Amino acid sequence: MPRTNIVQHARKSPGSCQVCHTPIQVGDPYKWAKPRYRGKVVVCSKCQITPSMVSSSKMTTIYEAQYSVSKEIAEASDIDTIASSLESFAEEVRGVGQEYQESADNQREYFPDSSVADDNEEKAQQLDSWADELSDTADTIRSEFSDVEVLQSELDELDDTKEDYASESDRLSDEIEERLEEARSRVEDAIGECPL
């Protein structure tokens, strides 16, 4: 992966950020990288250059999906959204595994003794197994964290005219956020365990 270069003050405008599309003016800080066989990648100082921006492998899809899922779960306010994000990520992983399998099949058709075909088939199997683990984790999160929905309904049903409303509301909100953070942490761990 190419090195990320940081420019403290632009001498001339490099254009717009490729993530948030903010124009980068003369004097503004920015980051850039030059991947092999591709154009220069430029982002503002607030954004990050993701691996998918500088890679051309089949894994780019997974890198981009990891980044998206991390953002989605950080903003998620319920368990179903967190589990659904993980399930959609598992499908992305499964799709990339199928691409590797198709490559292996095509290579075997024309080059029967190809070691590259064996490598691609192994990658396909590893990604498929990982996708199964991710789906299982999503199911586990739904079942283990079902209490969050109960806590949320209790919070919604609180009577704001009672004396202890504020303390009870704070307690329930803290407990919900704590449980959501546990689920987020599990998902982050699961998506970070890429076998390749």
C-alpha beads as a LAMMPS data file, in Angstrom:
LAMMPS data file: protein, C-alpha beads

196 atoms
195 bonds

1 atom types
1 bond types

-500.0 500.0 xlo xhi
-500.0 500.0 ylo yhi
-500.0 500.0 zlo zhi

Masses

1 110.0

Atoms # bond

1 1 1 0.000 0.000 0.000
2 1 1 1.400 3.414 -0.862
3 1 1 2.552 5.834 1.798
4 1 1 0.197 8.628 2.849
5 1 1 1.833 12.030 2.455
6 1 1 0.712 14.974 4.590
7 1 1 0.975 18.524 3.269
8 1 1 0.654 21.217 5.932
9 1 1 -0.002 24.137 3.537
10 1 1 -1.035 23.642 -0.092
11 1 1 1.036 25.748 -2.489
12 1 1 -1.643 25.307 -5.122
13 1 1 -5.110 23.823 -4.927
14 1 1 -5.063 20.048 -5.487
15 1 1 -8.818 20.066 -6.164
16 1 1 -11.496 18.646 -3.910
17 1 1 -11.405 16.007 -1.187
18 1 1 -12.286 12.624 -2.688
19 1 1 -14.228 11.652 0.436
20 1 1 -16.284 14.696 1.505
21 1 1 -15.854 16.720 -1.731
22 1 1 -14.770 19.847 0.166
23 1 1 -12.628 22.120 -2.031
24 1 1 -9.017 22.286 -0.823
25 1 1 -7.756 25.859 -1.129
26 1 1 -4.241 27.286 -1.267
27 1 1 -2.826 27.202 2.267
28 1 1 -5.108 24.371 3.468
29 1 1 -3.601 21.123 4.808
30 1 1 -4.370 17.892 2.936
31 1 1 -3.221 14.270 2.515
32 1 1 -2.372 12.411 -0.662
33 1 1 -1.175 9.021 -1.864
34 1 1 -0.165 7.757 -5.291
35 1 1 -1.176 4.131 -5.807
36 1 1 0.532 2.155 -8.527
37 1 1 -1.168 2.333 -11.932
38 1 1 -3.829 4.751 -10.687
39 1 1 -4.324 8.460 -10.239
40 1 1 -3.308 10.442 -7.195
41 1 1 -5.701 10.216 -4.226
42 1 1 -6.273 13.508 -2.386
43 1 1 -8.300 14.052 0.805
44 1 1 -8.732 16.996 3.165
45 1 1 -7.079 16.949 6.572
46 1 1 -10.327 15.823 8.266
47 1 1 -10.804 12.712 6.109
48 1 1 -8.823 9.486 5.880
49 1 1 -7.389 7.694 2.859
50 1 1 -9.011 4.280 3.056
51 1 1 -7.311 1.090 1.820
52 1 1 -9.946 0.787 -0.894
53 1 1 -8.835 4.110 -2.379
54 1 1 -5.294 2.889 -2.979
55 1 1 -5.762 -0.826 -3.640
56 1 1 -6.820 -2.643 -6.775
57 1 1 -7.305 -6.145 -5.367
58 1 1 -10.591 -7.978 -4.986
59 1 1 -10.289 -7.244 -1.271
60 1 1 -11.022 -3.573 -1.974
61 1 1 -14.738 -4.314 -1.651
62 1 1 -14.184 -5.745 1.818
63 1 1 -11.987 -2.838 2.895
64 1 1 -14.639 -0.352 1.801
65 1 1 -17.400 -2.357 3.481
66 1 1 -15.395 -2.514 6.737
67 1 1 -15.090 1.247 6.693
68 1 1 -18.819 1.697 5.979
69 1 1 -19.919 -0.767 8.645
70 1 1 -17.717 0.931 11.239
71 1 1 -19.379 4.249 10.476
72 1 1 -22.887 2.711 10.469
73 1 1 -22.536 0.976 13.823
74 1 1 -20.976 4.035 15.437
75 1 1 -24.154 5.948 14.571
76 1 1 -26.564 3.067 15.293
77 1 1 -29.066 3.585 18.078
78 1 1 -30.545 0.078 18.174
79 1 1 -29.410 -3.543 18.074
80 1 1 -31.279 -4.393 14.878
81 1 1 -29.327 -1.763 12.926
82 1 1 -26.036 -3.084 14.298
83 1 1 -26.894 -6.710 13.471
84 1 1 -28.244 -5.782 10.017
85 1 1 -25.032 -3.891 9.216
86 1 1 -23.015 -6.967 10.144
87 1 1 -25.247 -9.207 8.001
88 1 1 -24.855 -6.957 4.968
89 1 1 -21.090 -6.968 5.532
90 1 1 -21.166 -10.790 5.634
91 1 1 -22.882 -10.784 2.227
92 1 1 -20.166 -8.487 0.828
93 1 1 -17.527 -10.905 2.133
94 1 1 -19.391 -13.850 0.621
95 1 1 -19.537 -12.028 -2.738
96 1 1 -15.778 -11.433 -2.762
97 1 1 -15.273 -15.102 -1.878
98 1 1 -17.374 -16.037 -4.905
99 1 1 -15.202 -13.796 -7.101
100 1 1 -12.100 -15.645 -5.892
101 1 1 -13.822 -18.984 -6.545
102 1 1 -14.776 -17.928 -10.083
103 1 1 -11.177 -16.880 -10.703
104 1 1 -9.944 -20.246 -9.449
105 1 1 -12.426 -22.095 -11.665
106 1 1 -11.395 -20.082 -14.738
107 1 1 -7.702 -20.605 -14.040
108 1 1 -8.206 -24.349 -13.601
109 1 1 -10.048 -24.527 -16.906
110 1 1 -7.072 -23.155 -18.849
111 1 1 -4.169 -23.957 -16.504
112 1 1 -5.051 -27.184 -14.664
113 1 1 -1.928 -27.268 -12.471
114 1 1 -1.942 -23.582 -11.513
115 1 1 -0.839 -22.791 -7.972
116 1 1 -2.598 -19.420 -8.320
117 1 1 -5.894 -21.281 -8.753
118 1 1 -5.198 -23.176 -5.524
119 1 1 -4.449 -19.888 -3.725
120 1 1 -7.656 -18.283 -5.017
121 1 1 -9.712 -21.310 -4.010
122 1 1 -8.209 -21.232 -0.524
123 1 1 -9.019 -17.515 -0.244
124 1 1 -12.580 -18.209 -1.375
125 1 1 -13.022 -20.875 1.288
126 1 1 -11.547 -18.669 4.019
127 1 1 -13.821 -15.762 3.084
128 1 1 -16.869 -18.022 2.961
129 1 1 -16.063 -19.380 6.431
130 1 1 -15.554 -15.848 7.724
131 1 1 -18.904 -14.778 6.223
132 1 1 -20.574 -17.662 8.085
133 1 1 -18.911 -16.530 11.336
134 1 1 -20.086 -12.951 10.743
135 1 1 -23.681 -14.130 10.157
136 1 1 -23.530 -16.207 13.337
137 1 1 -22.220 -13.187 15.255
138 1 1 -25.120 -11.077 13.947
139 1 1 -27.602 -13.713 15.173
140 1 1 -25.825 -13.887 18.530
141 1 1 -25.948 -10.110 18.904
142 1 1 -29.690 -10.110 18.182
143 1 1 -30.358 -12.760 20.827
144 1 1 -27.877 -11.652 23.522
145 1 1 -28.755 -7.971 23.292
146 1 1 -32.537 -8.302 23.012
147 1 1 -32.767 -6.631 26.437
148 1 1 -31.897 -3.310 24.782
149 1 1 -35.332 -3.205 23.138
150 1 1 -36.956 -3.875 26.506
151 1 1 -34.914 -1.108 28.126
152 1 1 -35.793 1.259 25.283
153 1 1 -39.520 0.553 25.691
154 1 1 -39.202 1.124 29.454
155 1 1 -37.518 4.449 28.735
156 1 1 -40.259 5.409 26.285
157 1 1 -42.988 4.520 28.808
158 1 1 -41.528 6.541 31.698
159 1 1 -43.938 9.073 33.139
160 1 1 -42.209 12.443 33.024
161 1 1 -44.447 13.777 35.799
162 1 1 -42.968 11.482 38.466
163 1 1 -40.327 12.786 40.856
164 1 1 -37.682 10.196 39.984
165 1 1 -38.141 10.606 36.204
166 1 1 -34.752 12.249 35.591
167 1 1 -32.718 9.712 37.560
168 1 1 -34.603 6.729 36.110
169 1 1 -34.317 8.156 32.598
170 1 1 -30.575 8.698 33.012
171 1 1 -30.109 5.189 34.409
172 1 1 -31.973 3.578 31.510
173 1 1 -30.208 5.729 28.913
174 1 1 -26.812 4.842 30.383
175 1 1 -27.666 1.157 30.466
176 1 1 -28.889 1.216 26.855
177 1 1 -25.743 3.019 25.674
178 1 1 -23.532 0.603 27.603
179 1 1 -25.217 -2.420 25.990
180 1 1 -25.052 -0.801 22.529
181 1 1 -21.348 -0.129 23.052
182 1 1 -20.796 -3.807 23.943
183 1 1 -22.545 -4.836 20.715
184 1 1 -20.543 -2.295 18.678
185 1 1 -17.332 -3.628 20.174
186 1 1 -18.252 -7.194 19.229
187 1 1 -19.003 -6.154 15.657
188 1 1 -15.734 -4.201 15.399
189 1 1 -13.863 -7.288 16.621
190 1 1 -15.699 -9.524 14.142
191 1 1 -15.087 -7.325 11.095
192 1 1 -11.443 -6.888 12.067
193 1 1 -10.722 -10.640 11.972
194 1 1 -10.254 -10.871 8.207
195 1 1 -8.474 -14.153 7.415
196 1 1 -6.602 -12.700 4.429

Bonds

1 1 1 2
2 1 2 3
3 1 3 4
4 1 4 5
5 1 5 6
6 1 6 7
7 1 7 8
8 1 8 9
9 1 9 10
10 1 10 11
11 1 11 12
12 1 12 13
13 1 13 14
14 1 14 15
15 1 15 16
16 1 16 17
17 1 17 18
18 1 18 19
19 1 19 20
20 1 20 21
21 1 21 22
22 1 22 23
23 1 23 24
24 1 24 25
25 1 25 26
26 1 26 27
27 1 27 28
28 1 28 29
29 1 29 30
30 1 30 31
31 1 31 32
32 1 32 33
33 1 33 34
34 1 34 35
35 1 35 36
36 1 36 37
37 1 37 38
38 1 38 39
39 1 39 40
40 1 40 41
41 1 41 42
42 1 42 43
43 1 43 44
44 1 44 45
45 1 45 46
46 1 46 47
47 1 47 48
48 1 48 49
49 1 49 50
50 1 50 51
51 1 51 52
52 1 52 53
53 1 53 54
54 1 54 55
55 1 55 56
56 1 56 57
57 1 57 58
58 1 58 59
59 1 59 60
60 1 60 61
61 1 61 62
62 1 62 63
63 1 63 64
64 1 64 65
65 1 65 66
66 1 66 67
67 1 67 68
68 1 68 69
69 1 69 70
70 1 70 71
71 1 71 72
72 1 72 73
73 1 73 74
74 1 74 75
75 1 75 76
76 1 76 77
77 1 77 78
78 1 78 79
79 1 79 80
80 1 80 81
81 1 81 82
82 1 82 83
83 1 83 84
84 1 84 85
85 1 85 86
86 1 86 87
87 1 87 88
88 1 88 89
89 1 89 90
90 1 90 91
91 1 91 92
92 1 92 93
93 1 93 94
94 1 94 95
95 1 95 96
96 1 96 97
97 1 97 98
98 1 98 99
99 1 99 100
100 1 100 101
101 1 101 102
102 1 102 103
103 1 103 104
104 1 104 105
105 1 105 106
106 1 106 107
107 1 107 108
108 1 108 109
109 1 109 110
110 1 110 111
111 1 111 112
112 1 112 113
113 1 113 114
114 1 114 115
115 1 115 116
116 1 116 117
117 1 117 118
118 1 118 119
119 1 119 120
120 1 120 121
121 1 121 122
122 1 122 123
123 1 123 124
124 1 124 125
125 1 125 126
126 1 126 127
127 1 127 128
128 1 128 129
129 1 129 130
130 1 130 131
131 1 131 132
132 1 132 133
133 1 133 134
134 1 134 135
135 1 135 136
136 1 136 137
137 1 137 138
138 1 138 139
139 1 139 140
140 1 140 141
141 1 141 142
142 1 142 143
143 1 143 144
144 1 144 145
145 1 145 146
146 1 146 147
147 1 147 148
148 1 148 149
149 1 149 150
150 1 150 151
151 1 151 152
152 1 152 153
153 1 153 154
154 1 154 155
155 1 155 156
156 1 156 157
157 1 157 158
158 1 158 159
159 1 159 160
160 1 160 161
161 1 161 162
162 1 162 163
163 1 163 164
164 1 164 165
165 1 165 166
166 1 166 167
167 1 167 168
168 1 168 169
169 1 169 170
170 1 170 171
171 1 171 172
172 1 172 173
173 1 173 174
174 1 174 175
175 1 175 176
176 1 176 177
177 1 177 178
178 1 178 179
179 1 179 180
180 1 180 181
181 1 181 182
182 1 182 183
183 1 183 184
184 1 184 185
185 1 185 186
186 1 186 187
187 1 187 188
188 1 188 189
189 1 189 190
190 1 190 191
191 1 191 192
192 1 192 193
193 1 193 194
194 1 194 195
195 1 195 196
